[in-house]
Amino acid sequence: MRTLILVLIFTVFAEAFSQNTQFSVRNDGTFDILGTSVKILNCYPAIDNNMLKPVSVKIISKGNQKTIQYLLVNGQFEIILAKEGNVVTINTNIIIKNNKAEYISPIHDALVLNANRIYRTPSQIAGGGGIKNWPSDKMDYSSSSLISGMIPDSGLTLVISTRDYSKFQSFTNFYPTARYGGKKMIDACISTEGIQVSKLPAIYITENISAYTAMRNEALEVAKLANVKNDKPQSYHWCSWYYAYYHLSDVMLSDYLKGFKSVTPNVPIQTIQIDAGYFPHAGDWLEPYYKFPNGIENSVKEIISNGYKAGIWIGPYMVGNKSKLYKEHPDWILCKNDSTPIINMAFYGEERLWGQMDEEIYTLDTSNPEVMEYLGNIKK
């Protein structure tokens, strides 16, 4: 009975304080986002880290939303703040001629109060995800992608998320305190990559009783918008890239498989993925390589015989400058107007990152019918 009462009390407490976000707007166009504990003050939009310099600012109130119109010399920038249930949303409309910005920030150089830690979501393969202390200097992980959290001592975490990642990637930059004399400052931006845009994905600001609950609930909202199914049990996969990079061999893979069986308690891995290392150069996916002298078929059978599903990584559009593919088909490569290859990645010097075999990585030109036929054969 005592346990039941405690659970009920905790549930009521959580409901009372969860997602209690509010906003307020000033006549000069600055605005605040107010959580139960964490506050984001003096928010103001910016383009490519340059704060807007409007000719005039107009505030329009309608129901539970306020629109801030920044009249510029070359157009108009509009922030729409609204309270949707327990969530604060920020929508951004842009009417600016020849706007080719790389980053647009609905929230720029805003002061954060009461948050001591952050929840950082790393971008792509960049590490350092999870709960971190607020960064203090430039060496800290300070940029968070997609879903970001600000955590006070009370645990009532405030979350910033765009939810819609179909076109643009979003970042919350938690500036190191050393840069602002001990103050905690943030920038919430959308990467537009120099493309003319008129509307940004909405930013959602939510709050919940703990970092875990706040981030979990927001992840569920993102999944719902993306129509992702969440009814399957959690699965675990092991990928050789993060342990061996291009140095992987069939012998090394066998050693890992033996090692997994000796781990106590057992790790419930379901899939083993062979990543880079089985091919001589990017683009030569089907060519034999000395690290897998018998091909990868034996390794795949070994994975399956140990009770795992087998996976393999392939970057079908990638082509290394030393590859057989590039030497035989230089006309298949995406090039600049001067006919020189567009370099997607570069690795110069003797010690190349991750054991990379090529100095330059190019991209296949998919407008070429021969390229599409090649990709179809690789897929088979």
JOKA-V412373 format. One record per residue. PHI is phi in radians with two decimals (NA if undefined). Layout:
phi
PHI
PHI
This chain:
phi
NA
-1.07
-1.07
-1.09
-1.11
-1.11
-1.09
-1.12
-1.09
-1.08
-1.09
-1.09
-1.07
-1.11
-1.15
-1.18
-1.92
-1.38
0.89
-1.72
-1.47
-2.37
-2.50
-2.46
-2.20
-1.83
-1.16
-1.48
1.66
-1.45
-2.57
-2.09
-1.97
-2.08
-1.60
-1.04
-2.05
-1.38
-2.11
-2.04
-1.92
1.02
-1.23
-2.75
-1.32
-2.59
-2.14
0.89
1.18
-1.87
-1.07
-1.05
-2.15
-1.30
-1.25
-2.71
-2.24
-2.19
-1.90
-2.08
-1.80
-2.65
1.04
-1.66
-2.31
-2.29
-1.89
-1.87
-1.82
-1.78
-1.43
-1.87
-1.09
-1.93
2.66
-2.50
-2.12
-2.29
-1.95
-2.03
-1.73
-2.54
-1.85
-1.94
1.17
-1.79
-2.00
-1.67
-1.97
-2.20
-1.85
-2.24
-2.00
-2.29
-2.17
-2.32
-1.19
0.93
-1.48
-2.01
-1.21
-1.50
-2.39
-2.15
-1.99
-1.09
-2.15
-2.39
0.82
-1.68
-1.54
-1.87
-1.95
1.36
-1.65
-1.93
-2.32
-2.27
-1.83
-1.82
-1.77
-1.26
-1.62
0.95
-1.75
-1.22
-1.44
1.42
-1.38
1.80
-1.40
-2.27
-1.16
-0.98
-1.03
-1.91
-2.52
-1.19
-1.43
-1.36
-1.28
-2.04
-1.85
-2.05
-1.76
1.14
-1.97
-2.30
-2.22
-2.10
-2.03
-1.58
-1.08
-1.24
1.60
-1.23
-1.43
-1.75
-2.06
-2.01
-2.67
-1.73
1.16
-1.69
-1.96
-1.19
-2.17
-2.26
-1.78
-1.97
-2.43
-2.00
-1.70
-1.62
-1.15
-1.03
-1.10
-1.09
-1.32
-2.19
1.07
1.64
-1.35
-1.72
-2.18
-2.34
-2.38
-1.89
-2.34
-2.01
-1.46
-1.77
0.94
1.31
-1.63
-1.15
-2.22
-1.98
-2.56
-1.69
-1.03
-1.15
-1.72
-1.95
-2.08
-2.21
-2.53
-2.70
-1.11
-2.56
-1.07
-1.08
-1.13
-1.13
-1.24
-1.10
-1.09
-1.21
-1.06
-1.13
-1.17
-1.09
-1.09
-1.09
-1.15
-1.49
1.05
-1.56
-1.45
-2.02
-1.66
-1.65
-1.15
-1.12
-2.16
-2.19
-2.32
-2.02
-2.07
-1.15
-0.97
-1.33
-2.11
-2.21
0.91
-1.40
-1.52
-1.04
-2.39
-1.17
-1.17
-1.08
-1.07
-1.06
-1.10
-1.10
-1.07
-1.14
-1.12
-1.03
-1.24
-1.63
-1.27
-2.24
-1.23
-1.10
-1.59
-1.35
-1.28
-1.87
-2.28
-1.95
-1.89
-1.42
-1.78
-1.01
2.18
-1.54
-2.19
-1.29
-2.61
-1.01
1.87
-1.68
-1.14
-1.79
-1.46
-1.18
-2.53
-1.14
-1.29
-2.28
-1.05
-1.78
1.36
-1.76
-1.06
-1.11
-1.17
-1.11
-1.11
-1.13
-1.04
-1.14
-1.15
-1.54
1.63
-1.95
-1.42
-1.90
-2.29
-2.49
-1.60
-2.54
-1.93
-1.00
-1.61
-1.49
-2.44
-1.43
-1.20
-1.78
-1.28
-1.10
-1.03
-1.17
-1.11
-1.51
-2.40
-1.08
-1.34
-1.53
-1.62
-1.20
-2.17
-1.36
-1.10
-1.57
1.29
-1.55
-1.07
-1.32
-1.55
-1.38
-2.51
-2.30
-2.38
-1.81
1.70
-1.21
-1.67
-1.48
-1.00
1.16
1.43
-0.98
-1.54
-1.95
-1.30
-2.36
-2.02
-1.81
-2.20
-1.20
-1.57
-1.33
-1.39
-1.55
-1.01
-1.14
-1.12
-1.13
-1.16
-1.05
-1.10
-1.11
-1.21
-1.11
-1.06
-1.15
